[in-house]
Structures are given as structure tokens and as C-alpha cells.
Amino acid sequence: MIFKGWQKESFIEWPGKITTIVFVGGCNFCCPFCYNRTLVLHPQELPDIDEKEILQYLKENKKMIEGVVITGGEPLVLSIIKNDLINFIKTVKKLGLEVGIETNGTNPTSLEYLIQNKLIDYVAMDIKAPLESKKYKQLSQKSVNMEDIKKSIKMIIASKLDYEFRTTVVPGLLNQDDILKIAQQINGAKKYALNQFEPKDVIDKKTGLVKPYSKKWFNEVVKKIKPYCIKVEARI
């Protein structure tokens, strides 16, 4: 398996665990606020990182590293049926480490395969907008099968996995009513995290000029959505 990015140690990607993060190149979305610009649009420009190097590091540091988070881009856009990603996950599991996936939820078939075969222990799903086609297309810049998104959400909530849903909040694209709608649509979820928009090297230059919401704004919206999710977190 060839990856396009690697962060050897993270204390925040999987709350409560020390992890290694590996990045898959390419994505089926083109969110204007995404700050992994090159990874999404031009992954071929980034150096290849062979899984052998990553696995060797994990073997040498498995007393410290607790898990591996596979992200992107969109890791499931490759189709999880491809043996290289499955084999990588299985090898990591054999080392006694846990595996997490970060996904946009557009491939529920692959997600279901991972869950049913106990290949992942954690999943973080980005929910871009309220579950409406027009709004989702505006945020992702792609036509989206909303039934796939909804199926992924239901599957994650019904699973016994550690999980969280996340939304990056961009002024001009999402307001408090939008966030309230999302919280209502994922009613009963274990955890919903609101991520502050970071205007750095984003895909759309105009979006990069937007001033992020204030701490006060986040505090207000967190109060509104707390009744719907077991845990709500604002990362600002």
C-alpha cells in the first residue's frame, strides 16, 4: 500500500489514544474549505510512502503507539475491496494495534465490510451539511447520493465501535440553524464535534479569506445542540 502522508505521532486524532496517522491521496469530494489541497487535487505531486516503512516504525514503537488512523483525502474512495488496504489493516491488527478510519460516508458498502469483519475499532465521519442534496452539493462541490450518507450514519450509530461525527463550520456556508439540523438528524449519537475552520492553503482561495466564527458563536451553538447528542465538543 502506498500512502501520500504520514504523521508518526498524534495525541488528538483519536481522542484518548496515541496514534500514527497515514494519509491516502485523492478524494471524491472537493470541499472549498479543505486544507489538504495538494493531497486532494494533486496527490501525484507528493512523495510515495511505502507501507513497509510505516509497519517497521509500528513494530519498533508498538509499546507507545496504540493505534493507526487511516485518513485522506478519502480512504474508502479506493474501494475497500482492494486487497492492498485490507492487507495493510490486517497486518496492523496482527501487531496488536487498533485501527481507525476517517471517512465522508459516501461508501457504506466498504464501511459495512470493515465493521462486519472487525477490521476497525474507531470511525470518524465528516458530515458536511444538513442531509439535503442541494446543501451537501454546495459544501462538497460534488453530486452526492444522500441515501449513502444516511446509511453510513445509521450504520455507525448502530455499531459497537468507538466513533464520532464531525462538521467543519465555515461562515457563509453553514450557520447555527444548519448545525442544529445536523444534530437533530444524528439524534442519539455518542459524539458530535464541531471543528473550527482553518483558512490555510484551502482548495478555494475565496473561502480562504473567510474569517472563522468566534468562540462565543461556538458556545451558543453547542448549547443548542447538546440535547441531541450524548457528547458535544467544539474544537476552536
C-alpha positions in Angstrom: 0.0 0.0 0.0 1.3 3.4 -0.9 0.4 6.4 1.2 0.8 10.1 0.5 1.3 11.4 4.0 2.3 10.2 7.4 2.2 11.7 10.9 4.1 9.4 13.2 2.5 10.5 16.4 -0.8 12.2 17.2 -2.4 12.8 20.6 -5.7 14.3 19.2 -6.8 12.4 16.1 -8.3 9.5 18.1 -9.3 11.0 21.5 -7.7 9.2 24.3 -5.1 7.3 22.2 -1.6 7.9 20.8 -1.8 7.1 17.1 0.0 7.1 13.9 -1.9 8.8 11.0 -1.5 7.7 7.4 -2.9 9.7 4.5 -4.4 8.2 1.3 -4.2 10.5 -1.7 -7.3 11.6 -3.7 -10.9 12.3 -2.7 -14.3 12.1 -4.3 -15.2 15.5 -2.8 -13.7 18.9 -3.5 -14.8 20.9 -0.4 -13.7 24.5 -0.8 -12.6 24.7 2.8 -10.4 21.6 2.7 -6.8 22.4 3.8 -5.4 19.2 2.4 -5.3 20.9 -1.0 -2.4 19.0 -2.7 -3.4 15.7 -1.1 -6.9 16.0 -2.7 -6.2 17.7 -6.0 -2.6 16.7 -6.9 -1.6 13.6 -4.8 0.8 12.6 -7.6 3.0 15.6 -6.6 3.5 14.2 -3.1 6.2 11.6 -2.4 5.2 8.0 -2.0 5.4 6.4 1.4 5.6 2.6 1.3 3.7 0.7 4.0 6.8 -1.2 4.8 8.4 1.9 6.3 5.2 2.6 8.4 4.9 -1.0 9.5 8.6 -1.1 10.6 8.0 2.0 12.7 5.0 0.5 14.3 6.8 -2.7 15.2 9.6 -0.7 16.8 7.2 1.6 18.7 4.2 -0.5 19.5 4.7 -0.1 23.2 4.0 3.6 22.7 1.6 3.7 19.7 -1.9 2.4 20.4 -3.4 2.6 17.0 -3.3 3.7 13.4 -5.8 6.1 11.8 -6.3 5.9 8.1 -7.4 9.2 6.5 -7.1 11.2 3.4 -8.4 12.5 1.2 -10.9 9.8 1.4 -9.6 6.4 2.2 -12.7 4.5 1.1 -12.9 6.1 -2.3 -10.4 3.5 -3.4 -13.0 0.8 -2.6 -12.0 -1.3 0.4 -12.3 -4.4 -1.7 -8.8 -3.7 -3.0 -6.6 -6.2 -1.2 -3.8 -3.7 -0.5 -5.7 -1.6 2.0 -7.4 -4.7 3.6 -4.0 -6.4 3.9 -2.4 -3.3 5.5 -5.2 -3.2 8.1 -4.9 -6.9 8.9 -1.1 -6.5 9.3 -1.6 -3.6 11.7 -4.1 -5.6 13.7 -1.7 -8.6 13.9 0.7 -6.2 15.6 -1.8 -5.8 18.4 -2.8 -2.2 17.4 -6.2 -0.8 16.8 -7.3 0.8 13.6 -9.4 3.8 12.9 -10.9 5.2 9.7 -11.9 8.8 8.8 -14.4 8.9 6.0 -17.0 11.1 4.4 -19.5 8.3 4.4 -20.1 8.0 0.7 -19.2 4.3 0.5 -21.4 2.5 3.0 -20.6 -0.9 1.4 -16.9 -0.6 2.2 -17.7 0.7 5.7 -20.0 -2.2 6.3 -17.3 -4.6 5.2 -14.8 -3.1 7.7 -17.3 -3.2 10.5 -18.7 -6.7 9.9 -15.2 -8.1 9.6 -14.0 -6.4 12.7 -11.2 -4.6 10.9 -11.7 -1.2 12.5 -12.2 -0.1 16.1 -13.0 3.5 15.5 -14.6 5.6 12.8 -14.8 9.4 12.4 -17.3 10.5 9.8 -17.4 14.1 8.4 -20.9 15.4 8.0 -20.5 18.3 5.6 -24.0 19.8 5.9 -27.6 19.1 6.8 -28.7 15.9 5.0 -30.2 17.6 1.9 -28.8 17.1 -1.6 -28.6 20.8 -2.6 -26.8 21.9 0.6 -24.5 18.9 0.5 -23.5 19.6 -3.1 -22.7 23.2 -2.1 -20.3 22.1 0.6 -18.7 19.1 -1.2 -18.8 20.6 -4.8 -20.0 17.2 -6.0 -23.3 15.4 -6.6 -23.9 13.2 -3.6 -26.1 10.2 -3.1 -27.7 11.2 0.2 -29.0 7.7 0.9 -25.4 6.5 1.1 -24.6 9.2 3.6 -27.7 8.4 5.7 -26.9 4.7 5.6 -23.4 5.3 6.8 -24.6 7.4 9.7 -27.2 4.8 10.8 -24.6 2.0 10.5 -22.1 3.9 12.6 -24.6 4.7 15.3 -25.8 1.1 15.4 -22.3 -0.3 15.7 -20.4 -1.1 18.9 -17.4 0.9 17.7 -15.9 4.0 19.3 -17.0 6.8 16.9 -17.6 10.5 16.4 -19.3 12.7 13.8 -17.6 15.9 12.8 -18.5 19.1 11.0 -16.1 21.8 9.9 -18.0 25.1 10.4 -17.4 27.7 7.7 -19.1 31.1 7.9 -21.1 31.8 4.7 -21.6 28.0 4.1 -23.0 26.9 7.5 -24.9 28.8 10.2 -26.3 27.8 13.6 -29.6 26.5 12.0 -27.6 24.2 9.8 -25.7 22.8 12.7 -28.9 22.3 14.7 -30.4 20.4 11.8 -27.4 18.1 11.6 -27.6 17.4 15.4 -31.3 16.6 15.1 -30.6 14.3 12.1 -28.0 12.3 14.1 -30.1 12.4 17.3 -28.7 10.0 19.9 -25.2 9.9 18.5 -22.4 9.3 21.1 -20.3 12.2 20.0 -20.6 15.2 17.7 -17.6 17.5 17.3 -17.6 21.0 15.7 -14.3 21.8 14.1 -13.1 25.4 13.6 -12.4 26.4 10.0 -8.7 27.0 9.4 -8.2 29.3 6.4 -4.8 28.0 5.3 -4.0 26.7 1.8 -7.6 25.7 1.3 -8.9 24.5 -2.1 -10.9 27.6 -2.8 -8.9 30.9 -2.5 -12.0 33.0 -1.8 -13.1 30.6 1.0 -9.6 31.1 2.5 -10.4 34.8 3.0 -13.3 34.0 5.3 -13.0 34.9 9.0 -13.7 31.9 11.2 -16.6 32.1 13.7 -15.8 33.4 17.2 -15.6 31.3 20.4 -18.9 33.0 21.5 -20.6 31.7 18.4 -19.4 28.1 19.1 -20.6 28.3 22.7 -24.0 29.4 21.6 -24.5 26.6 19.1 -23.1 24.0 21.5 -25.9 24.9 23.9 -28.5 24.4 21.2 -27.3 21.0 20.1 -26.5 19.4 23.4 -30.0 17.9 23.8 -29.5 15.8 20.7 -26.1 14.1 21.2 -24.6 12.4 24.2 -21.4 14.4 23.9 -20.8 17.6 22.0 -17.4 19.2 21.6 -16.2 22.4 20.0 -12.7 22.4 18.7 -11.7 26.0 18.4 
